[in-house]
Amino acid sequence: MHVLLEILAGLLPSIGIGYLFYRIMRVLLEGDRKERAAYARWQAEHDSAEHDSGGHDSAVGGSGVTGTVTPTEADSRPTAARPENHGASTGD
């Protein structure tokens, strides 16, 4: 009986850490699942609102956001016009 208690005493910390790991991972995965579901709902609402407003998502457009630049427009601008190249010093 004494040997059995020593074995259990040796395994108990590992079992406890394993249980904590299980609980933490379960909470993280559940939170991720809920966040993905909320994002999907938001995306569906956003897409339906965009569809109802005429499908525009430009600087003039229908989403209500003004002054936005799509990635395609940003990539087509000349390099000199990008903010990171305006008067940047090299720090020498």
MIPAPA-336443 format. One record per residue (C-alpha): x, y, z. Coordinates in nm, 2 decimals. Layout:
// MIPAPA-336443
[atom [X, Y, Z]]
...
***
This chain:
// MIPAPA-336443
[atom [0.00, 0.00, 0.00]]
[atom [0.29, 0.23, 0.08]]
[atom [0.43, 0.18, -0.27]]
[atom [0.10, 0.26, -0.43]]
[atom [0.08, 0.59, -0.25]]
[atom [0.43, 0.68, -0.36]]
[atom [0.34, 0.61, -0.72]]
[atom [0.02, 0.82, -0.69]]
[atom [0.22, 1.10, -0.53]]
[atom [0.47, 1.09, -0.82]]
[atom [0.19, 1.09, -1.08]]
[atom [-0.03, 1.35, -0.92]]
[atom [0.17, 1.66, -1.04]]
[atom [0.17, 1.54, -1.40]]
[atom [-0.20, 1.46, -1.39]]
[atom [-0.27, 1.81, -1.24]]
[atom [-0.07, 1.99, -1.51]]
[atom [-0.23, 1.78, -1.78]]
[atom [-0.58, 1.87, -1.64]]
[atom [-0.48, 2.25, -1.63]]
[atom [-0.35, 2.22, -1.99]]
[atom [-0.67, 2.06, -2.10]]
[atom [-0.89, 2.33, -1.94]]
[atom [-0.68, 2.62, -2.07]]
[atom [-0.68, 2.47, -2.43]]
[atom [-1.06, 2.41, -2.41]]
[atom [-1.12, 2.77, -2.30]]
[atom [-0.89, 2.91, -2.58]]
[atom [-1.05, 2.69, -2.85]]
[atom [-1.40, 2.78, -2.73]]
[atom [-1.31, 3.15, -2.74]]
[atom [-1.17, 3.12, -3.09]]
[atom [-1.48, 2.94, -3.21]]
[atom [-1.71, 3.21, -3.07]]
[atom [-1.49, 3.48, -3.22]]
[atom [-1.50, 3.31, -3.56]]
[atom [-1.88, 3.28, -3.54]]
[atom [-1.91, 3.65, -3.44]]
[atom [-1.68, 3.75, -3.73]]
[atom [-1.89, 3.55, -3.97]]
[atom [-2.21, 3.72, -3.85]]
[atom [-2.04, 4.06, -3.88]]
[atom [-1.91, 3.97, -4.23]]
[atom [-2.26, 3.86, -4.34]]
[atom [-2.42, 4.18, -4.21]]
[atom [-2.15, 4.38, -4.37]]
[atom [-2.19, 4.20, -4.70]]
[atom [-2.57, 4.24, -4.69]]
[atom [-2.54, 4.61, -4.61]]
[atom [-2.29, 4.66, -4.89]]
[atom [-2.52, 4.47, -5.13]]
[atom [-2.81, 4.69, -5.02]]
[atom [-2.62, 5.01, -5.07]]
[atom [-2.52, 4.93, -5.43]]
[atom [-2.20, 4.74, -5.38]]
[atom [-1.97, 5.04, -5.37]]
[atom [-1.67, 5.04, -5.13]]
[atom [-1.46, 5.32, -5.26]]
[atom [-1.35, 5.67, -5.14]]
[atom [-1.67, 5.82, -5.28]]
[atom [-1.88, 5.51, -5.22]]
[atom [-2.16, 5.34, -5.05]]
[atom [-2.02, 5.20, -4.73]]
[atom [-2.02, 5.53, -4.55]]
[atom [-1.64, 5.53, -4.51]]
[atom [-1.47, 5.82, -4.68]]
[atom [-1.11, 5.85, -4.78]]
[atom [-1.03, 5.48, -4.79]]
[atom [-0.79, 5.34, -5.04]]
[atom [-0.82, 4.98, -5.16]]
[atom [-0.51, 4.76, -5.17]]
[atom [-0.50, 4.77, -5.55]]
[atom [-0.50, 5.15, -5.55]]
[atom [-0.24, 5.16, -5.28]]
[atom [-0.01, 4.93, -5.47]]
[atom [-0.05, 5.12, -5.80]]
[atom [0.06, 5.46, -5.65]]
[atom [0.41, 5.57, -5.73]]
[atom [0.67, 5.49, -5.46]]
[atom [0.75, 5.85, -5.40]]
[atom [0.39, 5.92, -5.30]]
[atom [0.39, 5.67, -5.02]]
[atom [0.43, 5.82, -4.67]]
[atom [0.73, 5.61, -4.57]]
[atom [0.94, 5.77, -4.84]]
[atom [0.86, 6.14, -4.76]]
[atom [1.17, 6.30, -4.61]]
[atom [1.28, 5.98, -4.42]]
[atom [1.62, 6.03, -4.27]]
[atom [1.86, 5.74, -4.24]]
[atom [1.95, 5.83, -3.88]]
[atom [2.32, 5.88, -3.96]]
***
